């Protein structure tokens, strides 16, 4: 990175911090993670009270029985039936191999938090961070001053995108740190070496465990948060494009929130619309592939979802640069 680009990135960093977007993101995490921690704690306590034991085996066995009872319902949608069948097979695998998937600890909470946050919560956090990174220049009236400097437009936009990448990466890192530190107050800080099963494959609606293998939880967390980081980068890049196209931050926020919410709905209903697998919002739950969870549409795989998300990100960047460098943004 040359000196001029470094100066531009520093300038964009100061502006982003001045708008306090990142502070808002950190406060959201610092407030909501303790709430999720308490909810998890109450769930564990309630399950233990119901079973009358702290032994994880009866608890896991009861979960399997509950899911089997759900399968008996004739009103259960077929796609949920497939999902539950695979979940039962996976839980039985843990039970047969004497592996506690619910072992308490800060690392375990951080792992579960990412599983739940990757498709909605974290993307929304990134939208808050990225939605006005370009459009704010119009609302604040600084775009003319910015573009009168002897710097090519593509460099100006690149500095904004690099700043976004830096703060997106920092957000994912803060999520892991806060999830571990805050939940550890309740659950303890041990569990980094807990064996975690991964390498599951879903073929023809059946869970294939022949390729399953165990990893220490710290390695699994690196893989999981790496996928979470990639999802956040893609969502941030699409939001970056919207910020270039839409001069109103409020409108951009509405567009991205609607996309993410519709994506959550689609993942529950997408099995009857096969073409929806090419939408980026249907491919955000990347950690499901590590856990052996049934994908929204049969035939979807981790390489497929990574490819779809990459194409969306590259296309978003092409549109953003084309529009920003050619449009009369000073008007």
Backbone bond lengths (Angstrom), bond angles and torsions (degrees), N, CA, C in turn:
res aa  C-N    CA-C-N  psi(-1)  N-CA   C-N-CA  omega(-1)  CA-C   N-CA-C  phi
1 X - - - 1.463 - - 1.531 108.61 -
2 X 1.341 117.55 119.33 1.459 119.44 -177.67 1.522 111.01 -74.03
3 X 1.343 114.38 173.24 1.458 119.70 -172.60 1.520 112.69 -63.33
4 X 1.352 116.37 -40.61 1.462 119.07 -179.21 1.521 111.68 -65.27
5 X 1.343 116.41 -41.06 1.462 119.44 178.31 1.531 110.58 -65.90
6 X 1.328 116.41 -39.83 1.465 120.00 178.23 1.528 110.66 -60.73
7 X 1.319 115.93 -40.61 1.461 119.38 177.82 1.519 112.02 -64.36
8 X 1.335 116.19 -40.04 1.467 120.03 177.98 1.532 111.27 -63.64
9 X 1.336 116.31 -42.49 1.466 120.31 179.70 1.522 110.09 -64.40
10 X 1.324 117.08 -41.61 1.466 120.17 177.50 1.521 110.68 -61.27
11 X 1.320 116.23 -40.92 1.461 120.62 178.91 1.529 110.79 -63.59
12 X 1.351 116.75 -43.76 1.462 120.42 178.98 1.529 111.45 -66.28
13 X 1.326 116.49 -35.62 1.468 120.10 177.49 1.517 111.10 -62.72
14 X 1.337 116.29 -43.86 1.472 120.83 178.56 1.528 110.45 -61.66
15 X 1.339 116.42 -42.37 1.464 119.89 -179.63 1.522 111.27 -65.49
16 X 1.317 117.06 -41.62 1.465 119.82 179.94 1.525 110.81 -64.93
17 X 1.317 116.03 -41.28 1.470 119.57 178.00 1.522 111.03 -67.25
18 X 1.317 117.19 -36.06 1.461 120.80 179.53 1.530 111.38 -64.52
19 X 1.327 115.68 -34.66 1.470 118.91 177.85 1.526 111.90 -74.99
20 X 1.309 116.57 -10.39 1.475 123.63 175.11 1.527 112.75 64.31
21 X 1.314 116.63 23.16 1.467 119.35 177.32 1.523 111.12 -64.86
22 X 1.333 115.14 -43.75 1.466 118.07 -178.55 1.520 110.95 -67.39
23 X 1.335 116.95 -35.55 1.468 120.38 176.04 1.524 110.37 -61.44
24 X 1.321 116.13 -40.56 1.464 120.61 177.69 1.529 110.64 -61.94
25 X 1.334 115.58 -42.40 1.468 121.03 179.67 1.527 110.28 -61.29
26 X 1.326 116.98 -47.13 1.466 120.81 -179.78 1.528 110.88 -63.35
27 X 1.335 117.32 -40.59 1.468 120.59 178.83 1.527 111.43 -64.59
28 X 1.326 116.63 -39.93 1.466 120.11 177.34 1.522 110.15 -60.09
29 X 1.328 116.35 -46.22 1.465 120.30 179.05 1.525 111.03 -63.75
30 X 1.328 116.55 -43.14 1.463 120.91 -176.98 1.524 112.39 -67.48
31 X 1.330 117.08 -25.79 1.469 120.62 179.52 1.524 111.21 -88.00
32 X 1.325 117.01 -44.18 1.464 120.19 -172.57 1.528 113.37 -79.87
33 X 1.331 118.30 -33.80 1.462 119.29 -179.32 1.527 112.12 -60.87
34 X 1.349 120.27 -43.75 1.472 118.82 174.42 1.529 113.07 -60.68
35 X 1.334 116.87 -34.25 1.470 119.30 177.56 1.524 109.97 -65.37
36 X 1.330 116.93 -44.68 1.463 120.43 177.93 1.531 110.85 -65.33
37 X 1.330 116.16 -35.00 1.468 119.73 177.71 1.524 110.61 -63.18
38 X 1.322 116.18 -44.76 1.465 119.84 179.56 1.527 110.65 -64.44
39 X 1.327 116.40 -40.63 1.465 119.89 178.55 1.526 110.62 -61.52
40 X 1.337 116.76 -41.53 1.458 120.69 177.67 1.528 111.05 -64.63
41 X 1.320 115.42 -41.30 1.468 120.45 179.22 1.528 110.65 -61.63
42 X 1.334 116.79 -45.77 1.463 120.13 179.65 1.528 110.58 -64.22
43 X 1.321 116.99 -36.65 1.459 120.11 178.86 1.529 111.05 -63.15
44 X 1.345 116.11 -43.35 1.467 120.62 179.36 1.523 110.40 -64.77
45 X 1.333 116.47 -46.06 1.472 120.60 -178.57 1.518 110.85 -62.91
46 X 1.336 117.11 -43.05 1.465 120.90 -179.79 1.520 111.00 -62.73
47 X 1.343 116.55 -42.50 1.462 120.22 179.76 1.520 110.60 -65.09
48 X 1.323 117.26 -40.05 1.464 120.58 179.27 1.522 111.47 -67.69
49 X 1.329 117.26 -39.44 1.459 120.62 178.14 1.520 110.92 -65.82
50 X 1.321 116.52 -39.33 1.461 119.76 -179.64 1.521 111.30 -66.48
51 X 1.334 115.95 -37.92 1.455 120.02 -178.96 1.528 112.79 -86.71
52 X 1.327 116.24 -17.37 1.462 119.64 -179.74 1.514 113.18 71.93
53 X 1.322 117.68 23.65 1.463 121.27 -179.16 1.517 109.71 -157.60
54 X 1.340 115.63 155.72 1.456 120.77 174.49 1.534 111.26 -99.63
55 X 1.328 116.63 1.26 1.461 121.48 178.18 1.527 109.15 -69.61
56 X 1.312 117.02 128.08 1.463 120.94 -175.09 1.519 113.00 -72.68
57 X 1.319 118.88 -23.42 1.466 120.49 -175.69 1.527 112.75 -64.93
58 X 1.349 118.99 -49.26 1.469 117.83 175.87 1.529 112.87 -61.31
59 X 1.348 116.04 -33.87 1.462 119.22 179.11 1.529 110.68 -65.05
60 X 1.327 116.14 -43.79 1.457 120.28 179.51 1.527 110.62 -68.43
61 X 1.327 116.20 -38.65 1.463 120.41 177.32 1.524 110.58 -61.46
62 X 1.344 116.68 -41.50 1.461 120.55 179.46 1.520 110.98 -65.30
63 X 1.336 116.97 -37.25 1.463 120.00 176.12 1.525 110.85 -60.68
64 X 1.319 116.16 -41.96 1.468 120.52 178.68 1.526 110.37 -63.12
65 X 1.333 115.96 -43.59 1.475 120.29 179.13 1.521 110.73 -62.81
66 X 1.345 116.68 -43.27 1.472 120.37 179.48 1.527 110.95 -60.60
67 X 1.330 116.67 -42.06 1.468 119.46 179.76 1.524 111.09 -68.33
68 X 1.327 117.33 -36.47 1.466 120.26 176.45 1.524 111.10 -64.02
69 X 1.325 116.55 -36.88 1.470 120.60 176.99 1.530 110.81 -65.91
70 X 1.331 116.24 -37.38 1.462 119.21 177.82 1.521 111.00 -64.03
71 X 1.318 116.30 -35.00 1.463 119.90 179.02 1.524 112.22 -63.91
72 X 1.318 115.91 -24.61 1.461 119.86 -178.31 1.522 112.36 -73.69
73 X 1.325 116.97 -14.34 1.460 120.51 -179.21 1.523 110.46 -74.66
74 X 1.311 116.29 129.90 1.467 120.92 -179.82 1.519 111.82 -76.97
75 X 1.331 117.19 -13.85 1.462 120.92 -177.75 1.524 112.46 -91.67
76 X 1.323 117.31 0.47 1.452 121.25 -178.92 1.532 110.01 -74.17
77 X 1.343 118.69 125.03 1.477 120.62 179.13 1.526 111.00 -58.87
78 X 1.328 115.99 149.79 1.448 120.74 -174.83 1.534 112.40 -62.18
79 X 1.358 116.25 -38.42 1.460 118.02 -179.66 1.531 111.71 -65.95
80 X 1.343 117.07 -33.99 1.464 120.39 176.05 1.520 110.54 -72.34
81 X 1.303 116.23 -32.39 1.464 120.29 177.99 1.544 109.92 -62.87
82 X 1.325 116.09 -43.90 1.473 119.82 177.72 1.525 111.06 -62.80
83 X 1.330 115.30 -43.50 1.460 120.11 -179.68 1.526 111.15 -60.08
84 X 1.326 116.99 -45.86 1.470 121.50 -177.47 1.529 110.69 -66.90
85 X 1.333 116.82 -38.76 1.465 119.56 178.10 1.529 111.08 -59.56
86 X 1.327 115.93 -44.41 1.464 120.35 179.57 1.515 110.55 -66.70
87 X 1.330 116.87 -38.91 1.458 120.51 179.20 1.527 111.19 -63.66
88 X 1.328 115.96 -38.84 1.473 120.10 177.79 1.525 110.45 -62.93
89 X 1.342 116.29 -44.84 1.464 119.84 178.64 1.523 111.65 -59.91
90 X 1.322 115.30 -41.16 1.463 119.30 -178.94 1.529 111.44 -67.44
91 X 1.328 117.02 -45.42 1.462 120.59 179.69 1.532 110.94 -63.73
92 X 1.329 116.33 -36.95 1.463 120.23 177.84 1.524 110.51 -65.45
93 X 1.311 116.30 -35.04 1.469 120.97 177.82 1.532 110.04 -63.03
94 X 1.336 116.39 -44.52 1.462 120.26 176.93 1.527 110.77 -59.75
95 X 1.341 115.32 -43.69 1.463 120.24 -177.64 1.527 110.76 -65.52
96 X 1.316 116.74 -44.60 1.464 120.92 -178.35 1.528 112.34 -64.82
97 X 1.333 116.67 -30.14 1.462 120.74 -177.37 1.534 112.60 -101.47
98 X 1.341 115.63 12.13 1.466 122.07 173.90 1.537 111.99 56.09
99 X 1.335 116.61 45.26 1.461 122.66 177.86 1.521 108.68 -115.51
100 X 1.322 115.99 122.62 1.462 121.23 -178.49 1.525 110.18 -87.47
101 X 1.339 118.84 104.26 1.462 120.30 -179.65 1.519 112.39 -76.40
102 X 1.320 117.65 -7.62 1.463 121.94 -177.06 1.526 111.96 -110.62
103 X 1.335 117.64 16.17 1.460 120.22 -178.79 1.526 109.80 -56.74
104 X 1.351 118.47 126.03 1.467 120.53 -176.10 1.523 111.72 -70.52
105 X 1.319 114.73 158.56 1.456 120.83 178.17 1.517 110.47 148.84
106 X 1.339 116.29 155.53 1.452 120.58 179.71 1.516 113.41 -57.31
107 X 1.344 119.40 -44.84 1.468 119.66 178.36 1.532 113.09 -60.73
108 X 1.334 116.14 -38.68 1.464 119.67 179.66 1.519 111.11 -66.36
109 X 1.352 116.28 -40.29 1.472 119.18 177.15 1.520 109.94 -63.72
110 X 1.342 117.19 -42.90 1.465 120.65 179.83 1.528 110.66 -60.33
111 X 1.325 116.05 -37.32 1.473 120.33 178.30 1.526 110.59 -66.64
112 X 1.323 116.55 -47.19 1.461 119.81 179.30 1.524 112.23 -65.85
113 X 1.328 116.18 -34.78 1.461 120.12 -179.95 1.519 110.81 -64.00
114 X 1.329 117.03 -43.06 1.462 119.63 179.23 1.523 111.04 -65.18
115 X 1.333 117.36 -38.60 1.462 120.23 177.60 1.526 111.41 -55.95
116 X 1.346 115.80 -40.63 1.462 120.69 -176.93 1.527 112.53 -83.46
117 X 1.330 117.07 -27.99 1.470 120.70 -170.99 1.521 114.07 -92.81
118 X 1.325 118.18 -16.35 1.459 120.31 -168.03 1.527 114.11 -67.33
119 X 1.319 118.14 -29.25 1.461 119.15 -174.42 1.530 114.16 -96.64
120 X 1.334 118.50 -15.04 1.453 120.03 -176.95 1.526 112.72 -137.62
121 X 1.328 117.36 -58.54 1.455 120.59 -172.39 1.528 112.20 -62.62
122 X 1.330 117.15 -54.73 1.462 119.77 -178.91 1.537 112.54 -64.43
123 X 1.343 119.13 -43.61 1.465 117.74 175.68 1.528 113.48 -57.46
124 X 1.342 116.70 -38.33 1.464 118.84 178.02 1.522 111.23 -65.30
125 X 1.345 116.11 -37.67 1.461 120.52 176.65 1.534 110.04 -60.62
126 X 1.318 116.03 -43.05 1.467 120.46 -179.80 1.522 111.02 -67.09
127 X 1.324 117.31 -36.01 1.468 120.84 176.52 1.527 110.20 -60.57
128 X 1.327 116.60 -44.08 1.465 120.97 177.62 1.526 110.36 -57.90
129 X 1.318 115.65 -39.15 1.463 121.53 -177.60 1.527 112.10 -72.32
130 X 1.342 117.20 -36.52 1.465 121.02 -167.52 1.517 115.12 -104.77
131 X 1.308 117.98 -14.43 1.460 119.48 -165.17 1.526 113.61 -65.62
132 X 1.329 118.61 -27.05 1.459 118.84 -177.91 1.521 112.69 -115.87
133 X 1.325 117.34 18.91 1.455 119.63 -175.48 1.530 111.83 -63.93
134 X 1.336 117.81 -28.67 1.465 121.68 174.33 1.524 110.38 -107.95
135 X 1.325 116.87 -45.24 1.465 120.03 -175.78 1.527 112.58 -62.40
136 X 1.339 117.87 -26.11 1.468 120.49 178.81 1.516 111.79 -62.89
137 X 1.339 116.69 -27.54 1.461 119.77 178.93 1.530 110.65 -64.04
138 X 1.333 116.30 -31.49 1.464 120.08 177.77 1.524 110.59 -76.96
139 X 1.332 116.60 -46.79 1.461 120.03 -177.12 1.523 111.98 -65.74
140 X 1.350 116.93 -31.70 1.465 120.68 179.63 1.527 112.17 -89.21
141 X 1.330 116.32 -6.85 1.455 120.73 178.80 1.515 114.64 72.88
142 X 1.336 117.24 20.79 1.466 120.74 -177.09 1.530 112.94 -97.59
143 X 1.334 117.24 -2.37 1.459 119.94 -174.66 1.536 111.56 -65.10
144 X 1.343 117.16 -37.95 1.471 119.54 -179.87 1.516 110.71 -66.62
145 X 1.330 116.04 -42.83 1.464 120.05 178.80 1.525 110.68 -63.16
146 X 1.340 115.89 -39.77 1.460 120.60 -178.65 1.519 111.66 -63.66
147 X 1.341 116.42 -41.91 1.460 120.52 -173.88 1.522 113.79 -87.86
148 X 1.322 117.00 -4.17 1.469 118.44 174.10 1.520 111.30 -84.70
149 X 1.323 117.02 -8.43 1.463 119.98 175.93 1.533 109.25 -72.27
150 X 1.319 116.80 149.99 1.484 120.22 -178.07 1.527 112.57 -74.96
151 X 1.306 115.57 59.38 1.466 121.71 -178.83 1.517 108.20 -132.57
152 X 1.318 116.50 136.03 1.471 120.21 179.78 1.534 110.03 -62.99
153 X 1.331 114.90 146.19 1.465 119.21 -177.71 1.522 112.23 -59.96
154 X 1.317 116.91 -37.90 1.467 118.43 -177.41 1.519 110.34 -65.34
155 X 1.328 116.98 -30.18 1.452 119.64 176.36 1.524 111.39 -69.64
156 X 1.315 116.18 -40.14 1.466 120.40 177.13 1.526 110.09 -59.50
157 X 1.335 115.80 -46.92 1.463 119.69 -178.94 1.525 110.96 -68.04
158 X 1.319 117.21 -37.73 1.464 120.58 178.89 1.523 111.11 -62.88
159 X 1.335 116.65 -40.18 1.464 119.71 178.96 1.527 110.81 -62.90
160 X 1.305 116.83 -36.87 1.465 120.39 177.64 1.533 110.64 -67.69
161 X 1.333 115.50 -40.02 1.462 118.72 -178.73 1.529 111.00 -69.70
162 X 1.326 117.73 -39.72 1.462 120.59 177.28 1.526 110.18 -62.34
163 X 1.323 116.42 -41.82 1.471 120.41 177.33 1.518 110.84 -61.08
164 X 1.332 115.93 -41.91 1.463 119.99 178.04 1.526 110.83 -62.20
165 X 1.333 117.39 -43.17 1.465 121.02 178.81 1.531 110.95 -61.11
166 X 1.321 116.98 -42.19 1.458 120.94 179.94 1.523 111.38 -62.25
167 X 1.335 116.78 -47.25 1.463 119.75 -177.01 1.529 111.77 -74.94
168 X 1.325 117.50 -28.63 1.464 119.83 173.74 1.521 110.10 -65.39
169 X 1.334 116.58 -44.86 1.460 120.72 177.74 1.519 110.99 -62.15
170 X 1.328 116.38 -41.13 1.467 120.64 178.75 1.525 110.90 -65.01
171 X 1.328 117.34 -35.65 1.469 121.01 178.24 1.521 111.36 -63.94
172 X 1.332 117.22 -44.31 1.465 120.70 178.77 1.524 110.25 -63.79
173 X 1.333 116.42 -41.90 1.464 120.08 178.37 1.527 111.02 -63.88
174 X 1.328 117.06 -42.07 1.466 120.96 178.11 1.525 111.02 -63.47
175 X 1.328 116.48 -35.22 1.467 120.37 178.11 1.519 110.60 -61.45
176 X 1.331 117.07 -46.37 1.463 121.10 178.65 1.523 111.16 -63.65
177 X 1.332 116.93 -46.08 1.467 120.55 -177.19 1.528 111.21 -64.21
178 X 1.337 116.63 -47.27 1.461 119.69 -178.15 1.525 111.66 -68.44
179 X 1.339 116.87 -39.18 1.467 119.81 178.43 1.520 110.39 -61.66
180 X 1.313 116.66 -40.74 1.472 120.94 179.42 1.523 111.98 -70.18
181 X 1.328 116.38 -49.97 1.464 120.00 -174.97 1.537 112.34 -67.60
182 X 1.323 116.78 -45.99 1.458 119.95 -175.54 1.526 112.28 -72.61
183 X 1.334 117.38 -40.95 1.467 119.25 179.16 1.521 111.15 -72.74
184 X 1.341 116.59 -27.77 1.458 119.91 179.68 1.503 113.52 -62.96
185 X 1.333 117.13 -24.89 1.465 120.60 176.32 1.526 110.31 -59.49
186 X 1.323 116.30 -34.55 1.467 121.74 -178.13 1.524 111.56 -94.49
187 X 1.324 117.27 -45.16 1.461 121.37 -171.82 1.523 114.21 -99.79
188 X 1.327 117.33 -8.55 1.460 119.70 -175.62 1.516 110.66 90.58
189 X 1.327 115.36 168.18 1.463 119.98 -173.67 1.529 113.36 -109.40
190 X 1.311 117.47 9.69 1.460 120.45 179.81 1.526 110.53 -87.81
191 X 1.326 115.40 169.64 1.463 120.21 175.71 1.514 114.61 115.23
192 X 1.337 118.18 6.51 1.459 119.64 -179.72 1.526 111.86 -64.50
193 X 1.328 117.30 -30.43 1.463 121.20 -177.91 1.525 113.21 -96.97
194 X 1.337 117.20 6.26 1.462 120.96 178.09 1.518 110.30 -56.78
195 X 1.348 119.14 128.34 1.477 119.72 179.90 1.525 111.79 -71.33
196 X 1.316 115.64 128.61 1.461 122.12 -179.69 1.518 108.46 -118.60
197 X 1.315 115.80 132.83 1.467 120.73 178.41 1.517 111.09 -83.80
198 X 1.306 116.22 134.87 1.454 121.23 172.90 1.529 107.47 -147.97
199 X 1.319 117.61 -176.65 1.455 120.23 -177.65 1.517 113.01 87.63
200 X 1.347 116.69 14.41 1.466 120.13 176.74 1.524 109.98 -71.94
201 X 1.312 115.93 150.70 1.452 121.65 173.50 1.519 108.67 -132.65
202 X 1.316 115.11 144.94 1.464 120.64 177.15 1.518 107.88 -110.86
203 X 1.324 115.84 115.90 1.458 121.71 -178.60 1.522 109.47 -127.49
204 X 1.327 114.99 120.39 1.461 119.11 179.20 1.508 114.07 59.32
205 X 1.334 116.72 34.16 1.461 120.12 179.07 1.513 113.91 79.09
206 X 1.329 117.84 7.88 1.461 121.87 179.76 1.523 109.78 -118.89
207 X 1.328 115.37 143.87 1.453 120.28 178.39 1.522 109.46 -82.93
208 X 1.323 116.37 121.83 1.458 122.13 178.82 1.528 107.99 -99.18
209 X 1.331 116.76 116.51 1.462 121.31 -175.87 1.531 112.55 -104.36
210 X 1.332 116.98 3.29 1.461 119.37 -176.37 1.530 112.04 -63.19
211 X 1.331 116.41 -29.12 1.463 119.73 -179.85 1.513 113.31 -98.21
212 X 1.351 117.77 7.79 1.458 120.96 -178.90 1.527 110.71 -69.85
213 X 1.317 114.93 142.53 1.461 119.80 177.12 1.522 109.10 -146.97
214 X 1.319 115.82 163.82 1.453 120.54 -176.61 1.523 110.98 -102.20
215 X 1.333 114.36 141.66 1.455 121.88 174.53 1.520 108.64 -127.44
216 X 1.319 118.20 147.75 1.465 118.26 169.46 1.526 108.71 -63.38
217 X 1.318 116.15 147.51 1.460 119.83 -171.62 1.535 112.86 -58.98
218 X 1.330 118.29 -31.24 1.461 119.17 -178.85 1.527 111.05 -65.66
219 X 1.330 117.13 -35.02 1.458 119.54 176.82 1.529 110.72 -70.78
220 X 1.326 115.51 -40.37 1.462 119.74 177.92 1.529 110.22 -61.62
221 X 1.344 116.79 -41.03 1.460 120.84 179.16 1.524 111.25 -62.79
222 X 1.331 117.10 -38.44 1.463 120.06 177.24 1.527 110.44 -61.56
223 X 1.339 116.39 -44.40 1.460 120.26 178.01 1.525 110.55 -63.78
224 X 1.322 115.34 -45.57 1.463 120.49 -175.52 1.525 111.76 -65.48
225 X 1.327 116.61 -48.26 1.465 119.25 -179.62 1.522 111.47 -72.49
226 X 1.329 117.22 -24.10 1.461 119.54 172.02 1.529 111.07 -64.29
227 X 1.335 116.07 -42.95 1.465 119.91 176.35 1.527 110.46 -66.47
228 X 1.343 116.63 -39.14 1.457 120.35 176.91 1.522 111.47 -62.12
229 X 1.334 115.99 -39.91 1.464 120.57 177.11 1.526 110.48 -62.41
230 X 1.322 117.24 -42.09 1.460 120.48 -179.70 1.526 110.92 -63.53
231 X 1.325 116.65 -43.11 1.470 120.89 177.40 1.527 110.24 -59.62
232 X 1.333 116.70 -44.60 1.463 120.63 -179.17 1.527 111.12 -64.78
233 X 1.335 117.30 -37.70 1.464 120.72 177.54 1.527 110.31 -63.01
234 X 1.330 116.26 -43.57 1.471 119.72 179.94 1.520 110.69 -64.74
235 X 1.332 117.69 -47.50 1.465 121.10 179.21 1.528 109.94 -62.37
236 X 1.335 116.73 -40.96 1.455 119.83 177.74 1.515 112.07 -63.18
237 X 1.335 117.24 -37.80 1.465 121.29 179.75 1.528 111.38 -67.78
238 X 1.332 116.89 -42.50 1.466 120.15 176.96 1.527 110.04 -64.21
239 X 1.335 117.02 -41.19 1.461 120.87 177.23 1.526 110.66 -64.00
240 X 1.321 116.27 -38.36 1.465 122.35 176.11 1.520 110.20 -57.14
241 X 1.333 117.35 -44.24 1.467 121.48 177.40 1.524 110.54 -61.95
242 X 1.328 116.42 -45.20 1.464 120.66 -179.92 1.523 110.27 -61.84
243 X 1.346 117.47 -37.36 1.456 121.37 178.71 1.525 111.76 -64.77
244 X 1.340 116.73 -29.72 1.464 120.65 176.08 1.526 110.33 -75.81
245 X 1.322 116.80 -41.41 1.460 121.44 -175.44 1.519 113.04 -75.78
246 X 1.335 116.20 -36.60 1.461 121.47 -174.68 1.519 109.48 -110.24
247 X 1.305 117.06 119.63 1.463 120.35 -176.38 1.522 112.95 -77.82
248 X 1.301 117.43 -14.58 1.465 121.32 178.46 1.521 109.68 -96.25
249 X 1.333 116.74 122.47 1.463 120.59 178.29 1.523 111.02 -64.64
250 X 1.338 116.63 -36.36 1.470 120.08 -179.54 1.527 110.49 -64.47
251 X 1.332 116.57 -41.83 1.466 120.38 179.02 1.518 110.19 -66.22
252 X 1.339 116.33 -42.10 1.461 119.84 177.95 1.514 112.08 -62.06
253 X 1.333 115.90 -40.96 1.462 120.46 176.96 1.525 110.73 -61.07
254 X 1.324 116.34 -43.72 1.459 120.20 -179.99 1.517 112.28 -62.73
255 X 1.334 116.57 -41.70 1.468 121.12 179.81 1.529 110.67 -62.16
256 X 1.323 116.80 -47.85 1.461 120.21 -176.77 1.527 111.90 -69.90
257 X 1.314 117.65 -39.71 1.463 120.20 178.05 1.526 110.28 -63.61
258 X 1.341 116.64 -41.92 1.465 120.09 178.10 1.523 110.56 -62.28
259 X 1.339 116.99 -39.78 1.459 120.87 179.76 1.523 111.10 -64.41
260 X 1.328 116.93 -44.46 1.465 120.54 -178.40 1.529 111.86 -68.01
261 X 1.322 116.13 -41.30 1.470 119.22 179.14 1.525 110.70 -66.68
262 X 1.331 116.54 -42.73 1.470 119.28 178.04 1.518 110.44 -64.34
263 X 1.339 116.49 -33.07 1.462 119.42 177.32 1.507 112.23 -64.49
264 X 1.334 116.65 -40.10 1.464 120.53 177.04 1.516 110.88 -62.10
265 X 1.331 116.35 -41.10 1.465 120.38 178.61 1.524 110.43 -66.51
266 X 1.323 115.83 -41.98 1.469 120.12 -178.23 1.523 112.01 -63.40
267 X 1.328 117.76 -36.96 1.457 119.47 -179.78 1.519 111.67 -64.05
268 X 1.328 117.21 -21.78 1.456 120.84 177.05 1.531 112.19 -87.28
269 X 1.341 116.19 -19.33 1.462 119.89 -174.20 1.522 113.09 -122.99
270 X 1.345 116.69 1.71 1.467 120.24 -168.37 1.513 114.14 -72.53
271 X 1.322 118.68 -13.82 1.455 119.83 -175.03 1.526 112.39 -61.03
272 X 1.335 116.76 -24.31 1.461 119.92 179.66 1.530 112.38 -93.76
273 X 1.329 117.69 -0.64 1.462 122.19 178.78 1.523 107.74 -130.87
274 X 1.313 117.17 86.23 1.449 122.47 -171.60 1.518 113.02 -62.78
275 X 1.327 117.36 -33.60 1.468 120.63 -177.64 1.520 112.69 -66.03
276 X 1.328 117.69 -17.92 1.468 120.12 -178.74 1.527 111.91 -67.73
277 X 1.326 117.77 -12.43 1.462 119.78 179.06 1.522 112.19 -67.03
278 X 1.342 117.13 -11.01 1.453 120.58 177.97 1.526 112.21 -91.41
279 X 1.328 117.83 -1.79 1.462 121.48 175.52 1.526 109.38 -83.26
280 X 1.319 117.36 139.05 1.459 118.64 -176.18 1.522 112.06 -66.17
281 X 1.349 117.18 -30.38 1.466 120.07 -176.92 1.529 112.20 -70.26
282 X 1.321 118.49 -18.58 1.461 121.50 178.76 1.531 110.99 -85.90
283 X 1.318 116.74 -11.80 1.465 121.13 -175.18 1.524 113.65 -108.98
284 X 1.318 117.86 15.12 1.463 120.31 -174.72 1.524 113.68 -78.43
285 X 1.320 118.19 -25.80 1.468 120.59 -174.08 1.533 110.30 -81.18
286 X 1.309 117.04 62.45 1.460 121.27 -174.90 1.520 113.01 -67.02
287 X 1.330 117.80 -29.63 1.462 119.67 -177.19 1.524 112.12 -67.86
288 X 1.332 117.25 -18.17 1.469 119.84 177.10 1.526 111.02 -60.18
289 X 1.326 116.58 -32.05 1.461 119.45 -179.79 1.524 111.22 -67.39
290 X 1.329 117.51 -31.94 1.458 120.54 176.66 1.517 111.20 -69.85
291 X 1.341 115.83 -33.53 1.453 120.98 -174.30 1.523 113.87 -88.91
292 X 1.322 117.10 -8.16 1.461 119.50 -179.23 1.506 113.50 79.48
293 X 1.340 116.64 25.57 1.465 121.07 179.67 1.525 110.21 -83.41
294 X 1.306 116.17 145.16 1.461 121.60 178.85 1.522 110.31 -61.14
295 X 1.347 119.25 126.83 1.467 121.11 178.75 1.525 110.90 -69.73
296 X 1.341 118.03 161.35 1.471 120.88 -179.12 1.521 113.02 -57.44
297 X 1.339 116.17 -35.04 1.463 120.97 -179.47 1.518 108.20 -129.46
298 X 1.308 117.06 131.82 1.463 121.22 -179.26 1.521 110.40 -58.28
299 X 1.308 115.49 138.05 1.454 120.92 -179.80 1.517 113.50 98.84
300 X 1.346 117.97 -16.24 1.464 120.32 177.02 1.524 109.12 -70.54
301 X 1.332 116.10 137.76 1.462 122.36 179.18 1.524 109.09 -131.69
302 X 1.334 116.07 169.96 1.461 119.67 178.55 1.533 111.67 -60.84
303 X 1.345 120.12 -47.91 1.474 119.00 177.41 1.527 112.69 -58.79
304 X 1.323 117.11 -37.58 1.469 120.45 178.98 1.528 110.33 -62.85
305 X 1.333 116.62 -49.15 1.463 120.01 -178.31 1.525 111.39 -64.50
306 X 1.337 116.84 -39.86 1.463 119.64 177.13 1.529 110.94 -61.72
307 X 1.336 115.78 -40.20 1.466 119.93 179.90 1.524 111.10 -65.96
308 X 1.335 116.92 -44.13 1.467 120.95 179.27 1.527 110.70 -60.99
309 X 1.321 116.67 -46.22 1.465 120.18 -179.26 1.525 111.46 -64.97
310 X 1.330 116.66 -38.06 1.462 120.22 178.66 1.523 111.18 -63.99
311 X 1.317 116.69 -43.29 1.471 121.37 179.44 1.527 110.33 -61.82
312 X 1.337 116.51 -43.24 1.461 119.82 178.41 1.528 111.03 -61.96
313 X 1.338 116.92 -42.80 1.462 120.38 -178.84 1.526 111.30 -64.75
314 X 1.338 116.57 -44.51 1.465 120.52 179.84 1.530 110.41 -64.40
315 X 1.327 116.48 -42.89 1.472 120.51 178.79 1.523 110.78 -62.66
316 X 1.338 116.82 -40.93 1.462 120.89 178.96 1.522 111.10 -62.26
317 X 1.340 116.75 -41.01 1.461 120.29 178.89 1.530 111.45 -66.01
318 X 1.325 116.65 -40.86 1.465 120.27 179.08 1.529 110.38 -61.28
319 X 1.322 116.55 -45.75 1.466 120.75 179.03 1.524 110.61 -63.25
320 X 1.330 116.96 -44.69 1.467 121.20 -177.86 1.523 110.89 -61.16
321 X 1.328 117.91 -47.46 1.456 120.98 -178.35 1.525 111.67 -68.72
322 X 1.330 116.28 -39.40 1.464 119.63 179.75 1.517 111.28 -62.31
323 X 1.325 116.53 -46.74 1.466 121.08 -178.16 1.525 110.95 -68.43
324 X 1.324 117.18 -44.72 1.463 120.17 -174.74 1.525 112.04 -67.58
325 X 1.318 116.72 -37.22 1.468 119.19 -177.02 1.525 113.12 -81.45
326 X 1.317 117.48 -20.13 1.473 119.68 -176.62 1.525 114.36 -106.62
327 X 1.320 116.86 -26.71 1.467 119.22 -175.96 1.526 110.47 -76.78
328 X 1.314 114.88 149.90 1.451 120.04 175.63 1.528 108.86 -79.52
329 X 1.325 115.36 82.82 1.456 120.34 -173.83 1.504 112.90 -74.47
330 X 1.323 118.37 -8.90 1.465 120.68 -179.44 1.519 113.10 -89.23
331 X 1.309 115.53 -4.67 1.462 117.81 -177.18 1.506 111.57 -80.91
